[in-house]
Amino acid sequence: MAINVADVDEAVDFYRTVLGFSVIESRPDFGFPGAWLQAGANQVHLILAPEGFEPDRAQHYALQIDDADDWAAHLDELGVRHRRSPYRAGAGQQIVMKDPTGNRIELNQPDRAPATA
């Protein structure tokens, strides 16, 4: 996934500190600023956005989490503004926040399937 950001260093700090991603040091020189981050089994590519860039307010991406309560407490501790939705059958728990550029991020704890005997 590639994400446009207004300030690469600020975005790297956010994604490392808030979400726990790690920097991939081997990013080639593409001729424009950016950073690669490891996010579990996935990579997130940050790309310096053009001057005046504003994220699409309807667009977001979702990251699966194990415990919405723990994540909400973590975000509170860091002072990261977020909105938590009520539990929804089929969707589970959701926490929505924004990165420093304003890109929407959904943290999703999937609905747990009922135990079977």
C-alpha positions in Angstrom: 0.0 0.0 0.0 1.3 3.5 -0.9 0.3 6.5 1.1 0.8 10.2 0.2 2.1 12.2 3.2 2.9 15.9 3.6 6.1 15.3 5.7 7.9 12.0 5.4 9.8 12.3 8.6 6.7 13.2 10.6 4.8 10.3 9.0 7.6 7.8 9.7 7.6 8.9 13.4 3.8 8.5 13.6 3.7 5.1 12.0 6.6 3.8 14.1 5.5 5.3 17.4 1.7 4.9 17.1 1.3 1.8 15.0 4.7 0.0 15.7 5.8 -0.3 12.1 9.5 -0.6 11.5 11.6 1.2 8.8 12.9 -0.8 5.9 16.4 0.7 5.3 16.8 -0.7 1.8 14.5 1.7 0.0 16.0 2.5 -3.4 16.5 6.1 -4.5 13.5 6.7 -6.8 14.3 10.4 -7.2 11.6 11.5 -4.8 11.4 11.4 -1.0 9.6 8.6 0.7 10.1 5.7 3.1 9.2 2.0 3.3 7.8 0.5 6.5 7.2 -3.1 7.6 3.7 -3.6 8.9 3.5 -7.2 10.0 3.6 -9.3 6.8 2.8 -6.2 4.7 4.7 -3.1 3.6 3.5 0.5 3.7 5.2 2.9 1.3 5.1 6.5 2.2 5.5 9.0 -0.6 6.0 12.7 -0.3 2.8 14.3 -1.6 2.8 17.3 -3.9 2.3 20.7 -2.3 -1.3 21.4 -1.5 -2.2 17.7 -1.3 -5.3 16.9 0.7 -6.4 13.3 1.4 -9.7 12.1 0.1 -12.0 12.3 3.1 -14.0 9.3 2.0 -11.0 7.0 1.6 -9.3 4.9 4.3 -7.5 1.7 4.8 -8.0 -0.9 7.6 -5.5 -2.7 9.8 -6.6 -5.8 11.7 -6.0 -5.7 15.5 -6.5 -8.2 18.2 -7.8 -6.0 21.0 -9.7 -2.8 20.5 -9.6 -2.0 24.2 -5.8 -2.2 24.3 -5.4 -0.1 21.2 -7.8 2.6 22.5 -5.8 2.8 25.7 -2.6 3.0 23.7 -3.9 5.8 21.6 -5.2 7.7 24.6 -1.8 7.3 26.3 -0.1 8.9 23.2 -2.7 11.6 22.9 -3.8 10.4 19.4 -7.3 11.6 18.6 -9.6 8.7 17.6 -13.2 7.7 17.4 -14.4 4.2 18.4 -17.5 2.8 16.9 -19.9 0.6 18.9 -19.7 -3.1 18.3 -21.4 -4.2 15.1 -22.3 -7.8 14.3 -20.3 -8.9 11.3 -17.9 -5.9 11.6 -16.6 -6.2 15.1 -14.9 -3.3 16.8 -13.5 -0.3 14.9 -11.3 2.6 15.8 -10.8 5.4 13.3 -7.9 7.9 13.5 -5.9 10.0 11.1 -2.1 10.2 10.4 -0.4 13.7 10.5 -1.4 14.3 6.9 -5.0 13.5 7.5 -5.1 10.0 5.9 -7.8 8.0 7.7 -6.8 4.7 9.3 -9.2 2.1 10.6 -8.1 -0.3 13.3 -10.5 -3.3 13.1 -11.0 -6.1 15.6 -13.0 -8.6 13.5 -16.2 -10.0 14.8 -15.4 -13.2 16.6 -17.1 -16.3 15.3 -19.2 -18.1 17.8 -17.6 -21.1 19.4 -18.8 -24.4 18.1 -19.1 -27.6 20.1 
